[in-house]
Every structure is written in structure tokens, then in C-alpha cells.
Amino acid sequence: MRNSRSLCLFLSILLTLTVFSMGAPRSAHAQQEVTQQSESAADQARGLELIHSFGGAVSAVAIQGDFVYFGESFCLTVLDNSDPEKLIVVGRSSALPDLIQNIAIAGDYAYVVAKGAGLYVFDITNPLKPSIAGSLDTPGEARGVTIRGNTAFIADGGAGLRIIDITDPKSPQEIGALDTTGTTNEVALADDLAYLADGKYLRTVDISNLQSPVELSAYTESWSIYFASIAAVGKLAYATNGQGLQIFDMTNPAAPVEVSSTYAVSGAFRLRLVGAYAYVNGGSYLVEIFDITKPAAPIYVGQYGRYGGTTSLAIAGNRLYATTLYGLYACSIADPKAPVLTADYSSPGPTYDVALDGNLLYTAASDGGLQIFDIKDLTKPAHLGHLDLGTSVAWNVCAAGNIVIVRAMPEQGGRELHFVDVSDPTAPVELAKLPDIGGRMVAKGSTLYVANGFGGLYIIDFSDPAAPKELGHLEMKEPSKPGSLPGDASDVVVVGNYAYVAAGSRGLRIIDVSNPAIPVAIGAIENLASATTRVAVQDGLAFVIDYGLRIVDVSNPAQPQWLGTMDIPFAKAVTVIGGMAFVPEGGSVFLIDVTNPIKLNKLDSCPTPGEASEVTTKGFDLFVADQLGGVSILRVTGLPTVHLPTMLK
């Protein structure tokens, strides 16, 4: 079973910049001389700006007319479904501060709950341009929203039920609340009652006085259950409890009576009702369908499933809409026993690595495999194609002309390399797979260098991509210490005849690869801080991630010397352009001035919607693998015209 990982964003601002590249290599005792034009760099606010974001885990969906509104990571995305066989993106909001969890639509407004960011109200008078009209932060993690008239009922996670006056959608105000001891996931309404799916409890709340809601009952069971979704029809409440569908008689709201409990094969967390049928999903790819004509004896009648793990459900008329981590699909349920797929929208999904080749962006999208985009227009990346890797999970990607190499992890464990022909980016074709090899990698011509964990450095010849073969291999051991543990090779770059390997506890290793069949270790530097995990090399300097950013003089590869450092405890990777280093550290990307490699200077940091983990560049545009946030595009701003350093010996 594939794991769920979850969700998107964007802004549009374009700036122009000019900068010159770095000068000659440095030595350990080098002194810096920077020649500037009329303006000092110190007087300029160099920084990073988020200009667009796309993709990410998909969740939450709601329908109004011909438009489908869904949460794509941190953005509200709008699809036109006027043609039942097509789902076409027509609008997308700016990014919210947290992942979208649920959507309810009433009139000209979409009410969106975004986990820790609370409630956001979008004006959807023009569905092509959804805009934020108002917002209200809630004390918990908002998970569900239900609208009745001028009131919004928020399932606020650990903060229970929050009751919000939305008479003025531009200024929502909390008017009542009921804290619970559970985790409130969803709210259903029936007359003056609210039913809460509250984790271990199914709670019944009297809301006749919105300012003072009163709990009437808290149903629970001794065995392992988790109420996640709730719906109400008449005097019956329908709930998913993690394992199946439970139906309750709520005639006496102070004492709910179980009418039936029906097991669902894939578990049960999401629930939608229409007519005589209940549609239940437990987080896997299956949506199970039950005939509830007789509440005391629901009957399983069918199922439907799509790749990616269902994350939410919505029903409009005789159509079922379901989101997966990697998009959204629509089914006709004219015959509930046999749903028929009518339209499909593919999203990039979560992104764990990125690679560029001209205007093509390749992403490693976990369960989504290899994804391919045209980024000619940065504000409107076009999804061209993808390659499903079956049960394997894509973690790293490397572009080499018409061949792309993907490092993946098979479902049963281990690692493998997939060699993919992308000469037609709309229809990538896998040519070969190498088992038991995989890690961060770099291609030089038809030679691939792979940081293969404790296996060390592997060198692969893929001149025939349908039959790649090993050329050479070197473990990351300390030559002067026979029997020492090998380093954990986690990254590699190649400059000229040298491979620079981030080797974990073995620090930075420098390998002569002039003869790829016989790689030879010629230099190393250890004990930088903790474990060396990433490396970039430019102009005789190595920029390594080791509990922060460390700079090493490698102008003499046999005798690398440590220069400067900046502690960044959660640093993930490093990319260098001229005198600037870009370091993703989880929720942000740092911009660091490295023109003086002995004294580093943090210039700016730019938050990203997700978990920034990898960066690649095109000019001064940064493409960030933002995990659940998809791909974020940043731009360097405020650069003066400057000659970046000439180092004097």
C-alpha cells in the first residue's frame, strides 16, 4: 500500500538583475578585494522572493456548478468541468500559510480551513480569480468546515468546535466554542444539534444557543476506533470510525444508539452520502460504496479506486469527485454499483528533488514517480508527462539530455536506478533499471557518478542507456586506518577530473576520476562538525553542508583546508551562484553572501509553503523541491552591478 504524504501556491512578481561571476580560485590564506561600481552592496537589499509555486499534495474538494474547487497544497485551485470529460485548470489562489484541509461553498464565497492557519474566506464571484476576502485564525488546527446560513462551524482539531459568525464574510468573528478532550475532525448539523467526529468520541452538541454550545453526549467504545468523518440525515448519524461505517439512532441525542456497524476493507475515514448510498474511503486508493436503504443492515455494492491514495470526496448530482495525492478524478455514479471514470486531472504531487534541462523541469515525486514540466513561463508551468514507477518511490532525479535517471526505493526496501528516455517529454519511456544502486548523482556526458550510501562512490557508463554498466567503485574508508567504517556517501559533484563526495562521518572526500574504471582517493577533510551530507564546488572552493554551511579550499585537491562556517542546524542542501550560496533548511531558503569565504554573511531567507529540501537554479531563478508544497520558484532580488571577488594570494 502506498503511503500518503500531502499539498500548492503562487504569487507573480518579476524583477531584473545583473551580476558578474566569481573570479580566480582562492587559497586558505587569501584576502578579499571587491570592486564595486557607484553603489555599495551593503546599501542594496539583496534578497529572495517567492514568485510562484505549484503542485504539492492534493486534498479537499467542493463543487459549485461547473467548477471544482480543491486544495492543491497551500492553494485553492479551480477546475472547469463544464465538459464532463475534461477537468481544466482555470484559476488558482495565492498561497495560504498552511495546508488546505477542507472546503465549503456558500453563494459567492468558498470557506477554506488551512490547518494551523484557521479559516480563510475566498471571494469566488469570478472563479478564474479566487481572492481572499477575509480570514480568522483559530486556536487549534482547523480540519473541517460546515456552513449554515450566516454561521460557520469549524472542526478545530484539539481546540474542539469553533462557531463563527460570517454575516460579513470579510470579517468572520468567533461567537461560540466548545473545547473537547479529543481531536475534532468534522462537524455535521441536524436541526439544533451538531455531531462531532472527535477522534475517540462521537459527540452530540446542543447549538440552539450559538454563543453557548452544550455537550449532550460523548459516545465511545472500548475497542480501537477513531471517528474521522460524520454525516446526518433525519434522526440518523453516519460516522466512519477508522475500521468501517457506523450508523446511530440519535432520537435521544443524550444517548446515541448504534444501529449497525459495517466493516470496510480499506478502512474508513472519509464519508459522503447521496440518496440511498454511502461512499467511504479509508486513505487507500479504494472508495467503497454501501447501500444504506436499510440502516440496520448496510450492503456493500461496489468500489472504485485510482492510484495515489484518496484524500477527500465530494458528490454533485450523479458525479463523484475524489482527490488523490497526485490529482483529482471524476466518476459517473449514475449506477452506484459501477462507477465510471469520466475525467482526470493530474497534479505534480509532493516533490523531493528537482533537475533542469533548458526549459524542462524534472521532479522526483515520491509515489508520483517522475514528473515533467515545461517552465518557459514561470508563472504557468505546463505539465507535460509523467512516468509511474510502479510500487517504487522516486527520491532523486538527474537530467542528461534525452536521458533522465531516477533514484527510487522499491516497496520491499533497497534502492534502484531507472534510466528513462525523455526525447518525447509527454511520453517518457523506461529503458533500464539497475538494482541495489541509488543515491544523489551527477552525470557528465554518458558517465553517471552515484553517491551510494555506505556502498561509496559508483561510476556507471550509460552510453547505451538500455544497458548501463558499472565502470568503477570506491568505498569511503580512511586509507590510513585499515578496517575503519566506510563513510555514508550522500552527495557527489564532479569538476574536471575530480569527484567531491559528501561522505557522512568521513567528511568530504576528493576522488581522482580521470580513469573512471579506477577511481583513486587523493584528499579528505574530516571532523567539520557532524556529518557531511551535501556538497557544491565552484572556483576552487567546496561548499559543504555539515550542521550548517562549511567552506573548504580545494584549490589543491590533495590538501583541502577549512576556511569559514555558518551554523544552520537544519540545512538540507547547498547551491552556489557567483558569490551567493542558497541553502534550504526546511521551511525556508537562506541566501548567504560567500564572497568572503572566511566570513559568511546571511543576507536573507525566504519561507516556502512546504519543506524546502533541494534547490537547482536557472540564472537567478531557484527551483525548490518543497516536498508536500510541490515546487516553489524563488528569484534573487536587489542585486547591484558588482564585480564579485578577485582573490589575491
C-alpha positions in Angstrom: 0.0 0.0 0.0 1.3 3.4 -0.9 1.9 5.9 1.8 0.1 9.3 1.8 2.2 12.3 2.0 0.0 15.6 1.3 -0.4 19.6 -1.0 0.3 24.2 -3.8 0.8 28.0 -4.1 1.7 31.1 -6.2 2.5 34.8 -6.4 3.7 36.7 -9.5 6.4 39.3 -9.4 9.2 39.7 -12.0 12.5 41.6 -11.4 15.6 42.3 -13.4 19.1 41.7 -12.1 22.7 42.0 -13.2 25.8 40.4 -11.6 29.2 39.2 -12.6 30.6 35.8 -11.7 33.3 35.0 -9.2 37.0 35.3 -10.0 40.1 33.1 -9.6 40.5 30.2 -7.1 41.3 31.1 -3.5 43.9 29.7 -1.1 43.5 29.2 2.6 45.2 32.5 3.4 43.6 34.5 0.7 42.4 38.1 1.2 39.4 39.5 -0.4 39.2 42.5 -2.7 35.8 43.5 -4.0 35.5 46.3 -6.6 32.1 47.9 -6.9 30.5 50.5 -9.0 28.7 53.5 -7.6 26.5 51.7 -5.1 27.8 49.6 -2.3 26.4 46.0 -2.0 25.8 46.8 1.7 23.4 49.6 0.6 21.4 47.2 -1.6 18.8 44.9 -0.1 19.7 41.6 -1.8 17.1 39.1 -1.1 14.9 36.2 -2.2 11.3 36.5 -3.4 8.8 33.7 -4.0 7.3 34.2 -7.4 5.4 31.0 -7.9 4.6 27.6 -6.5 2.8 24.7 -8.0 2.0 21.1 -7.3 2.1 19.5 -3.8 -0.2 17.0 -2.2 -3.9 17.4 -3.2 -6.7 17.3 -0.6 -10.1 18.7 0.0 -12.7 19.2 -2.8 -16.0 21.1 -3.2 -18.3 21.6 -6.2 -20.4 24.6 -7.4 -22.0 24.5 -10.8 -19.4 23.6 -13.5 -16.5 24.5 -11.2 -14.5 22.2 -9.0 -12.6 23.8 -6.1 -9.8 21.8 -4.5 -6.8 22.2 -2.2 -3.5 21.8 -4.0 -1.0 22.0 -1.2 -1.4 25.6 0.1 -3.5 26.9 -2.8 -7.2 26.9 -3.8 -7.2 25.6 -7.4 -10.2 25.8 -9.7 -11.1 23.4 -12.4 -13.7 23.9 -15.2 -15.8 20.7 -15.6 -18.4 22.1 -18.0 -17.3 19.3 -20.4 -17.9 16.2 -18.3 -14.9 14.5 -19.9 -12.4 17.3 -19.0 -11.0 18.9 -15.9 -9.2 22.1 -16.9 -7.4 24.4 -14.5 -8.9 27.9 -14.9 -7.9 29.6 -11.6 -5.6 29.3 -8.6 -5.3 31.4 -5.5 -2.3 32.8 -3.7 -0.8 30.6 -1.1 -2.1 30.2 2.4 0.2 29.8 5.4 -0.7 26.1 5.9 -2.1 23.1 4.1 -5.7 23.2 3.0 -7.8 20.6 4.8 -11.4 21.2 3.9 -13.6 23.4 1.7 -17.3 24.5 1.9 -19.0 26.7 -0.6 -21.9 29.1 0.0 -23.0 31.6 -2.5 -20.1 33.7 -3.8 -17.7 32.5 -1.1 -15.5 29.5 -0.6 -14.8 28.8 3.1 -11.4 27.1 3.4 -9.7 25.7 6.5 -6.0 25.6 6.4 -4.8 23.6 9.4 -2.8 25.9 11.8 -3.8 29.0 9.8 -7.5 28.7 10.6 -10.4 29.9 8.3 -9.9 31.7 5.0 -12.8 33.1 3.1 -12.4 33.4 -0.7 -14.5 35.5 -3.0 -15.3 33.3 -6.0 -17.5 35.7 -7.8 -15.0 35.2 -10.6 -13.9 31.6 -10.3 -11.0 32.3 -12.5 -9.5 34.6 -9.9 -10.3 33.4 -6.4 -9.2 36.1 -3.9 -9.0 36.2 -0.1 -11.9 38.3 1.3 -11.3 37.6 5.0 -9.8 35.3 7.5 -9.8 34.2 11.1 -7.0 32.3 12.9 -8.4 29.6 15.2 -6.7 28.3 18.3 -6.3 24.7 17.0 -5.6 23.0 13.7 -8.7 23.6 11.5 -9.7 20.4 9.8 -13.3 20.7 8.8 -15.9 23.4 8.0 -19.7 23.3 7.7 -21.8 26.3 6.7 -25.4 27.0 7.8 -26.8 30.4 6.9 -24.5 33.1 8.4 -22.6 30.7 10.6 -19.5 28.5 10.0 -18.9 25.6 12.2 -15.2 24.7 12.4 -13.8 21.3 13.4 -10.6 22.8 15.0 -8.6 19.7 15.9 -7.5 19.8 19.6 -9.4 23.0 20.1 -12.8 21.4 19.5 -15.8 23.1 17.9 -15.5 26.8 17.0 -18.6 28.7 15.9 -18.0 31.7 13.6 -20.3 34.5 12.5 -19.8 35.0 8.8 -22.6 37.6 8.3 -19.7 39.8 6.9 -17.5 37.3 5.1 -14.8 39.9 5.0 -14.6 39.9 8.8 -15.5 36.5 10.3 -15.9 36.6 14.1 -15.9 33.8 16.6 -19.1 33.8 18.7 -19.0 30.5 20.5 -16.8 27.5 21.2 -16.7 24.1 22.8 -13.4 22.6 23.7 -13.3 18.8 23.7 -10.8 16.3 25.1 -10.5 14.7 21.6 -9.5 15.8 18.1 -12.4 17.3 16.3 -12.2 16.3 12.6 -15.6 17.1 11.1 -19.0 18.6 12.0 -22.4 17.6 10.8 -25.6 19.5 11.6 -29.2 18.4 12.3 -31.7 21.0 13.5 -30.3 22.4 16.8 -27.7 19.7 17.1 -24.1 19.4 16.0 -22.4 16.0 15.7 -18.7 16.0 16.1 -16.3 13.3 14.8 -13.9 13.8 17.6 -11.3 11.1 17.5 -12.2 8.5 20.1 -15.6 10.1 20.6 -18.8 10.8 18.7 -20.1 13.9 20.4 -23.5 15.4 20.3 -23.7 19.2 21.0 -26.8 21.4 21.5 -26.2 24.5 19.4 -29.6 26.2 20.0 -27.6 29.0 21.6 -24.7 29.6 19.3 -22.8 31.6 22.0 -23.0 28.7 24.5 -23.0 25.3 22.9 -23.6 22.5 25.3 -22.3 18.9 25.1 -25.2 16.4 25.4 -23.3 13.1 25.0 -19.9 11.6 24.1 -20.2 8.1 22.6 -17.1 5.9 22.7 -16.2 2.2 22.7 -13.6 0.2 24.5 -12.1 -1.2 21.3 -9.9 0.8 18.9 -11.9 3.3 17.0 -11.3 6.8 15.6 -14.2 8.9 14.4 -12.9 10.9 11.5 -16.0 11.8 9.4 -19.7 12.4 10.1 -22.9 13.0 8.3 -26.5 13.3 9.4 -29.9 12.6 7.8 -33.0 13.0 9.8 -32.6 11.2 13.2 -29.6 9.1 12.0 -25.9 9.9 12.2 -23.4 8.2 9.9 -19.8 8.0 11.0 -16.6 6.5 9.9 -14.6 5.0 12.8 -11.3 4.0 11.1 -12.5 0.5 10.5 -15.8 0.9 8.9 -19.2 2.7 8.8 -21.3 3.1 11.9 -24.9 4.3 11.9 -26.5 5.7 15.1 -30.1 6.5 16.1 -30.0 10.0 17.5 -33.7 10.2 18.6 -32.4 10.8 22.1 -29.3 12.9 21.5 -28.2 12.4 25.1 -28.0 8.6 24.4 -27.0 7.6 20.9 -27.9 4.0 20.0 -25.8 2.1 17.5 -28.0 0.8 14.7 -25.2 -1.0 12.7 -21.5 -1.3 12.2 -20.2 -2.4 8.9 -16.5 -3.3 8.1 -14.8 -1.5 5.2 -11.9 -3.4 3.6 -9.7 -0.3 3.1 -10.6 1.2 6.5 -12.9 4.2 6.9 -12.0 7.9 7.4 -13.9 9.8 4.7 -17.6 9.7 4.2 -20.2 11.2 1.8 -23.9 10.4 1.5 -26.1 10.7 -1.6 -29.6 9.2 -1.7 -29.5 5.6 -0.6 -25.7 5.2 -0.8 -22.7 5.9 1.4 -19.3 6.4 -0.1 -16.5 5.5 2.3 -12.7 5.8 1.9 -10.0 4.8 4.4 -7.0 6.5 2.9 -6.0 3.9 0.4 -7.0 4.1 -3.2 -10.4 2.5 -2.8 -13.7 4.2 -2.4 -16.2 1.6 -1.1 -19.9 2.0 -1.8 -22.7 0.8 0.6 -26.4 0.7 0.1 -27.9 2.2 3.3 -31.6 1.8 2.4 -31.8 -0.4 5.5 -29.7 1.4 8.1 -29.7 -1.7 10.3 -28.0 -3.7 7.5 -25.9 -1.7 5.0 -24.9 -3.7 2.0 -21.6 -3.4 0.2 -22.4 -2.9 -3.5 -19.2 -1.8 -5.2 -16.0 0.1 -5.2 -13.8 2.3 -7.3 -10.1 3.2 -6.9 -7.4 5.3 -8.6 -3.6 5.3 -8.0 -2.3 7.8 -5.3 -4.5 7.2 -2.2 -7.8 9.0 -1.9 -7.6 12.1 0.3 -11.1 13.6 0.1 -14.5 13.1 -1.6 -17.4 15.3 -2.9 -20.6 14.4 -4.7 -22.6 16.6 -7.0 -25.6 15.1 -8.7 -24.6 11.8 -10.2 -20.9 12.6 -10.2 -18.3 11.6 -7.6 -15.2 13.7 -7.3 -12.2 12.3 -5.4 -8.8 13.8 -4.7 -5.6 11.7 -4.5 -2.1 12.9 -3.6 -1.5 13.4 -7.3 -4.6 14.9 -8.7 -8.4 14.6 -8.9 -10.7 12.4 -10.8 -14.5 12.4 -11.6 -16.7 9.4 -11.9 -20.3 9.0 -13.0 -22.3 7.2 -10.3 -25.5 7.0 -12.3 -25.2 3.4 -11.5 -23.7 3.5 -7.9 -22.7 -0.2 -8.2 -20.4 0.5 -11.2 -18.8 4.0 -11.1 -17.3 5.0 -14.5 -14.3 7.3 -14.8 -15.3 10.4 -16.8 -12.4 12.9 -16.3 -9.0 13.0 -14.7 -6.7 15.9 -13.6 -3.0 15.1 -12.9 -1.1 17.2 -10.4 2.7 17.1 -9.7 2.1 15.9 -6.2 4.8 16.2 -3.5 8.3 16.9 -4.7 11.5 15.6 -3.2 14.1 16.5 -5.9 14.3 18.7 -9.0 16.5 18.8 -12.1 16.6 21.2 -15.0 17.5 20.8 -18.7 16.7 24.0 -20.6 13.0 24.7 -20.2 12.2 21.3 -18.9 11.9 20.7 -15.2 12.0 17.1 -13.9 10.8 16.2 -10.4 11.1 13.2 -8.2 7.6 13.0 -6.8 7.7 10.1 -4.4 4.7 7.8 -5.2 4.1 10.0 -8.2 7.3 8.8 -9.9 8.9 11.1 -12.5 7.0 14.3 -13.4 7.9 16.6 -16.3 7.1 20.3 -16.8 7.6 23.0 -19.4 8.8 26.1 -17.4 9.1 28.5 -20.3 6.5 30.7 -18.5 7.5 30.5 -14.8 4.0 31.7 -13.7 2.3 29.0 -15.7 4.4 25.8 -15.7 2.8 23.2 -18.0 2.7 19.6 -17.0 3.9 17.6 -20.0 4.1 14.0 -18.7 5.0 11.5 -16.0 6.3 8.0 -15.6 4.8 5.7 -13.0 7.5 3.6 -11.3 5.0 1.1 -10.0 5.5 0.3 -6.3 8.8 2.2 -6.2 9.1 5.7 -4.6 11.1 8.4 -6.5 13.5 10.4 -4.4 16.2 11.8 -6.7 16.4 12.8 -10.3 19.3 13.7 -12.7 18.9 15.1 -16.2 21.3 14.2 -19.0 19.9 15.4 -22.3 17.4 12.9 -23.6 18.0 10.6 -20.7 16.8 11.1 -17.1 17.9 9.0 -14.3 15.7 8.5 -11.3 16.8 7.0 -8.0 13.9 5.2 -6.4 13.2 3.0 -3.4 11.3 -0.2 -4.0 8.4 -1.1 -1.8 10.3 -4.0 -0.3 13.3 -1.8 0.5 16.7 -1.1 -1.0 17.4 1.3 -3.9 17.5 1.3 -7.7 18.2 3.5 -10.7 15.7 3.9 -13.5 17.1 5.1 -16.9 14.3 7.0 -18.8 14.1 8.2 -22.4 12.6 11.7 -22.3 13.1 12.5 -26.0 9.3 12.9 -26.0 8.6 14.5 -22.7 4.9 13.8 -23.0 5.6 10.1 -23.1 8.7 9.1 -21.1 9.8 5.5 -21.6 11.9 3.5 -19.1 14.8 1.8 -20.8 16.6 0.1 -18.0 16.7 -0.4 -14.2 19.8 -1.1 -12.1 19.0 -2.7 -8.7 20.9 -2.1 -5.5 22.4 1.2 -6.6 21.0 4.6 -5.9 21.6 8.0 -4.3 22.3 11.6 -5.2 24.0 11.6 -8.5 25.6 13.7 -11.3 26.0 13.0 -15.0 29.0 14.0 -17.1 28.4 13.0 -20.7 27.4 9.4 -20.6 29.1 8.7 -17.2 27.0 8.8 -14.1 28.5 9.3 -10.6 26.4 8.0 -7.8 26.8 8.6 -4.1 25.6 5.1 -3.0 25.4 5.5 0.8 27.6 3.0 2.7 28.5 1.5 -0.7 30.6 4.5 -1.5 31.0 6.1 -5.0 29.7 4.2 -8.0 30.6 5.1 -11.6 28.2 4.0 -14.3 28.6 4.0 -18.1 25.2 4.7 -19.7 26.4 5.3 -23.2 23.8 2.6 -24.0 21.0 3.7 -21.7 19.2 0.5 -22.3 22.2 -1.4 -20.8 24.0 0.7 -18.2 27.0 -0.9 -16.6 29.4 -0.3 -13.7 32.7 1.3 -14.6 34.3 1.8 -11.2 33.6 1.8 -7.4 35.3 3.2 -4.3 34.3 2.9 -0.7 34.7 6.0 1.5 37.1 4.5 4.0 40.0 6.3 5.6 43.1 4.9 3.8 45.4 5.4 6.8 43.0 3.5 9.1 42.6 -0.1 7.8 39.3 -1.6 8.9 37.7 1.8 9.5 34.0 2.1 8.9 33.0 3.4 5.4 31.5 6.8 5.1 27.9 7.3 4.1 28.2 8.8 0.6 25.2 11.0 0.3 26.1 13.5 -2.4 28.6 13.9 -5.3 29.7 16.6 -7.7 32.3 16.3 -10.4 34.6 19.1 -11.6 37.3 18.3 -14.1 39.0 15.1 -13.1 37.8 15.2 -9.5 34.7 13.9 -7.8 33.9 15.5 -4.5 31.9 13.2 -2.2 29.9 14.2 0.9 30.7 11.1 2.9 28.8 11.5 6.2 31.1 10.9 9.2 34.1 10.6 6.8 33.6 14.3 5.9 34.5 15.5 2.4 36.4 13.0 0.2 38.1 14.0 -3.0 38.5 11.3 -5.7 40.6 11.4 -8.9 38.3 10.0 -11.6 40.5 10.7 -14.6 40.3 7.0 -15.1 36.6 6.2 -14.2 37.4 2.5 -14.0 40.0 3.1 -11.2 38.9 6.0 -9.0 41.6 7.0 -6.5 41.1 8.8 -3.2 43.6 11.7 -3.1 42.3 14.1 -0.4 39.9 14.4 2.5 38.9 16.6 5.3 37.0 15.3 8.3 35.6 16.5 11.7 33.9 19.5 10.2 31.0 19.3 12.6 28.7 16.3 12.5 28.1 14.5 9.2 28.8 15.9 5.7 25.6 15.4 3.7 25.8 17.8 0.6 28.5 19.4 -1.5 28.8 22.0 -4.2 32.1 23.2 -5.8 32.9 26.5 -7.5 36.2 28.2 -8.3 38.4 26.1 -6.1 36.0 26.2 -3.2 33.8 23.3 -1.8 30.6 24.4 -0.1 29.5 21.5 2.2 26.5 21.0 4.4 27.6 19.7 7.8 25.4 21.1 10.6 25.4 24.3 8.6 27.4 25.7 5.7 31.1 25.0 5.7 33.6 26.2 3.1 36.7 24.3 2.2 39.6 25.4 0.0 40.1 22.6 -2.6 42.3 24.5 -5.0 44.8 21.8 -4.0 42.6 18.7 -4.1 45.2 16.7 -2.2 45.3 19.1 0.7 41.8 20.6 1.3 41.7 23.3 4.0 38.8 24.5 6.1 38.0 28.2 5.6 34.7 29.5 7.0 31.5 28.4 8.5 27.9 29.4 9.3 25.8 27.2 11.6 22.4 26.4 10.1 21.3 23.4 12.2 18.6 22.2 9.7 20.4 22.9 6.5 19.5 20.4 3.8 21.5 21.2 0.7 23.5 23.9 -1.0 23.6 25.5 -4.4 26.1 28.3 -5.4 25.8 31.1 -8.0 28.7 33.6 -8.1 29.1 35.0 -4.6 25.9 33.6 -3.3 25.0 30.3 -1.7 21.4 29.1 -1.4 20.7 26.8 1.5 17.3 25.2 2.0 16.7 24.5 5.7 13.2 23.1 5.9 10.6 25.9 5.9 12.9 28.5 4.2 15.7 29.0 1.8 18.7 31.0 3.1 20.7 33.5 0.8 24.3 33.7 2.1 27.0 36.0 0.8 30.1 33.9 0.4 32.3 36.5 -1.4 34.5 36.3 1.6 34.8 32.6 2.2 36.2 33.1 5.7 33.4 35.4 6.9 30.0 34.3 5.6 27.1 36.8 5.8 23.4 35.8 5.7 21.6 38.3 3.5 18.0 37.0 3.6 15.7 34.0 4.0 12.5 33.3 2.1 9.9 31.0 3.6 8.4 28.4 1.3 5.0 26.7 1.6 6.3 23.3 2.3 9.6 21.7 3.5 12.4 23.1 1.3 14.9 20.3 0.8 16.7 20.7 -2.6 17.5 23.6 -4.9 18.5 23.9 -8.6 18.9 27.1 -10.5 18.4 28.7 -13.9 20.1 32.0 -14.0 18.9 33.7 -10.8 15.7 31.8 -10.6 15.7 29.0 -7.9 13.6 25.8 -8.3 13.0 24.3 -4.8 11.9 20.8 -4.1 9.4 21.7 -1.4 8.1 18.2 -0.5 4.4 18.5 0.3 4.5 22.0 -1.0 5.4 20.8 -4.5 7.8 23.1 -6.4 8.5 26.6 -5.3 10.2 29.1 -7.6 12.2 31.9 -6.0 14.1 34.8 -7.5 17.1 36.8 -6.3 16.3 40.5 -6.0 18.0 43.8 -5.4 21.4 42.9 -6.8 23.7 45.8 -7.7 26.1 45.6 -10.6 29.2 44.3 -8.8 32.5 42.5 -9.6 32.4 39.5 -7.2 35.7 38.8 -5.7 39.1 38.7 -7.1 41.3 36.8 -4.6 44.9 37.9 -4.1 47.5 35.4 -3.0 
